[in-house]
């Protein structure tokens, strides 16, 4: 079996792999008391996941994404203008508890940059174009998230969120993995050994994401008992988001006159959130455990179920000429 074939099989089975990882994490949580060790493993696992994700972005494809200014502009507008406006509406249905609202905001304001690419591929979207846009999505969300939190939470944001964790996350989860991915690509372009190493690392995005899910669930599940009621009250908000957000992405793609595959990529991006990456930010908030992780992990579970629907519905979407407004 070739590396390319094995990679395709991993991507084709990713939904089952992710749910198996969630189940395994839950079993480990109940079988092995204590969560401190698991929490400490979240950031290294995330760094690995983002490194192998960025490694899949060929430099030529990155240029293609920035060359498709209409797509990139529409993608940024959907994720950082349209989706926040949707969140303005949905947050009205969230209990008026700053910690609960912080959890909802952290997860809904940040577009996914990891497994959304493979889900988009399964949903017959332009996954390569979306993948090439991930560095821009990640950098912009880290820059805008503190501003949005201040707008949504007012003075409570200063009490709950400090700049240090954001800077730490940017350096260790974005800058360093991206720089390493560029170095490996340069190595691969110059030597056969580097090319083989890059191909082998190309097998890791799905397993690395599954590892992150397992670790996160193992760390958080033992603490969920005290936060189950609050998490369940947020489920309808997450379901509403999963229904409305992809429609925003699709209609924005129509307005931008994108092709169908690019439109599906926009819909996937609008609907899929960056829960795994924002979790370390949440864990850095004073007295965040157990409520804040519970709010975020609940969104992940709702989203994984929604993705099963998306990968069946999205391929049915075909682009028609945009309606002038």
N, C-alpha and C positions, 0 to 999 in steps of 0.2 A: 504494500500500500504506500502510495506516494504521500509526501507531506501535504501537498495541495488537497488530495482526496481526504486525508484525515482531518484537515482544517475544515473542509466543507461539511464533513459528518459532524464535527463538533458544533459548528454553527447551526446545522439543521436540527440538532438535538438540544439546543441551548435551553429551551423552555423546560424540558424534563430535567436537565442538569441543574438548573437554578432552583427548581422546586425540590429536587433531591438534596441540594445543599442546604436549603431552608429547613427541611425535615431533619437532616443530620445535625444541623446546628441546634435545633430544639432538643433532640435526643441527648446531645452532649451536655447541654445546659442542665438538664434534669439529672444526668448521670454523674456529672462532675461538679460539685459545689464550688462556689467562688467565681467571680467574674473579672478580677483585677488583671490577671494574666491575659485574658482574651481582649480586654479593652486596650491593653498595651500593644497588641498585635494588629489593631485596626489600621493605624497609619502606615506601617511597613507594607501591609497587604495592599492598601490603597495605592501606595507609591508604585508597587510592582504592577498593579492593574493599569494604572495610567501610563506607565512606561511602555508596556506592550501594546496599549491602545495607540499611543502616539507613534509607536514604531510602524504601525500600519498605514501611516500617512506619508506616502511618498512625497518627496520635495516637489515633484512635478505636479502632483495632485493638489498640493497646497497652493501652488501658483494658479492652478485651475480654479480653485475656490475663490481666490481673490480676483481672478479674472472675470468670474461670473458675478459682477457687482450687483446685478438685479437680484440674484438669489441671495447673496450674502446680506444685502440691505434689507430684503424682505424677512430673512431669517432673524436678523437682529431686531427688526421692528416688532415682529410677532412675539419674540421671547422677552423683550425688554420694554415694550409699550403695551401691546394688546393683552398679553398674559397678566402683567401687573394690574391692568384695569379690570380684568376678570377677577383677580384676587381681591381687589377693592370691594367688589360685590359679595364674593363668597365669605370674606372675613366677617361680614355682618352676621353670619349664621354660626360663628365660632364663639364659644363662651368667653365672656369678658375677663379672662385671666391672662395676664401678660406672658406667662410661661407657655401656656397652651398656644396663644397666638404667635409667639415667637417660633415655636416648632412648626406650625402650619406655614408661616411666612418663609422660614429657612428652606423648606422643601419645595414649596410651590413657586418660589421666585427664581429658582435655579434650574436651567435646562440641563438635561443629562448629556454627558459627553463620552459615556462608555458603552453600556449594552444597548443603547438606542440604535447604534450603528448596525448591529447584527439583527435586531428586530426589524429595522428598516429594510435590510437585505431580504429577510423572509417575507416582508410585506410588499416586495417588488417596488421599493423606492430607490432613489439614487443614493445608495449607501456610501459610495465613494465620495460623492460631493459633500454629503453630510459629515463624513469622517474628516475630510480635509478642512471643514469649518470648525472642528472641535476646539482647536487652540484659541480661536477668536471667541467662541462661546464661553470658554472657561475663564479667560482673562477678563472679559467684559462683566461676567457675573460677579467675579470677586471684587471688581472695582465698584460696581453699582449696589451690591447687596448691603453694605453699611448705610448707604444713602437711603435705600428703600426701607430698611428697618427703622431708620430715624423718622421717615415720613409716616410710616404705619403705626409705630409705637410711641412716638414722641419722646419725652424725657425718659421713659422706661427703657428705651433702647440703650442709653448710656449706662444704666445700672446693670443691664443684663449682658451686654456684648462689649468686649474690649477689643482694641485694635490688634493686640499681640497675636491671638490665635489666627486671625485672618492673614497676617503677614507670614506667620509660621506655615500655614496651609499653602499659601502662594509659593513660597520658596521650595518646600519639600514635596508638595503634591503637584505642582505645575512646572516651575522653572527647572528644577533638577531633573525630573523624569523627561521633560521635553528636550533638554540639552543632551541627556544621555541617548535619547532616541535619535537625535540628529547625528551624534557621533557614531552610533552603530550603523546608521544608513551610509555615512561617508566611508566607514570601514568596509561595508558590504559592496560599495561601488568600486572599491580599489583592489580587493583581494577575494580569492575564492573562499578562504576560511571565513571571512566576514560575511560573505553571501550565504554560506551554509548556516552560520550562527543566526543570521537574521531570519532565514527561513524557518529554523527550528523555533525561534522565539515567536514566530508568527502563529504557532499552535497555541499560545498561552492566553490570548484575550478571554476566551470563554472559561477555561479553568481558573484563571486569576479572578475573574468576576465571581465565579462560584465560591472560591475561597473567601473572598470578602464577605459574601452573603452568609456563609457558614460562620465566620468569626463574629460578624455583627449580631447574628441571631443568638449565638452561644453567649455573647457578652450581655445582651439586653434581656432575653427571655426571663432569666431568674428574677429580674426586677420589675417585670410587667404587672405582677399581681396588684401592686399599689396604684397602678395607672390604667387599668383595663377600662374602667367606666369612662374616664376622660377620652381614651383612645376611641372607644366605640361611638362616642358622641360626635367625633370628627369624621367618621366613615362616610356619612352622606355628603359632606363637603368634598371629600376626595372623589367620590363617585361622580358628583356633578362636574368636577374639574375634568375627569377622564372622558366625559361625554362632550363637554363644550370646547375644551382646549383644542382637540384635533380639528374641529370645525373651523376655529379661528385660523389655524395654520393653513387649512385647505382653501378657505375663501381668500386669505391673503395671497396665496400662490396664484389663484385665479386673477386677482386684481393686478398682480405683477406680471401676468401673462407667461407664467412658467409652464414647462411641459409637465405631463402627468407624473413622471417619476420624481421630478424635483418637487412637485406639489405634495406627493405622498411623504417625501422626506421632511417637508415643512410641517405636515400634520403630525408625524411621529415626534419631531423635535418639540413641538408645542405641547404635546400630551405627556412626554416622558421627562421625569424630573431627576435631579442630581442627588437623591437621598443618601447614597453611600458616601459621596464626597463631603457633604455638609455635616455628616454625623460627627466627625472630630470637632468641628466648630461648636456643635451642640454640647458635646461632652465637656468642652472647656468652660461652659457657662456655669457660674456658681449655683449649686443646689439643683443642677439640671436633672440628675438621676433621682427617680426613675421616669418622671413625667416626659421630659423632652425627648429622650430616645424612643419612648413608646409612641409618641405622636409621629415621629419620623418613620419608624419601622412600619407602623400601620399603613402609611402611604405607600411604602415599598410593596407590601403584600397586596394592597388594592391594585396597584399599578401592574404587577406581574399578571394578575388575573385579566386586567384590561388589555394587556398586550396580546393575550391569546385571542381576544376578539379582534384587535387591530390587524393582526397578521392575516386574518381571514377576510375582513371587510375592506381594508385599504386597497388590495389589488383590484377590487371592483370599481374603484374610482377612476374615471377618465376625465381628462381636462376638456372643457368647452371654452369657447371664446369668453373672455371676461366681460362682464356687463359694465357698461359705463355708468358712473354714478355722478 
